[in-house]
């Protein structure tokens, strides 16, 4: 069986975010990964990350501020806690 899709993206962090946003806009998206789940070759492996607003370049600060509501939206859509803020 052949299925047509509008966009094919990788399953890394950027690809997953892109797929989510495209699907929200009604596009048909296929997400592919070349390695097994939780592989060690990606740039974002492991269970913890730092989310911060303090950057030397104000463009990164603006992007972080823009992204926080999107993290919360993704949590609401998925029913999972994805970002825990401490301190």
ABEGO torsion letter per residue (X at the ends): XBBBBABBBBABAAAAAAAAAAAAAGBBBBBBBABBBGBAABABBEABBBBBABBABAAAAAAAAAAAAAAAAAAAAAGBBABBBBX
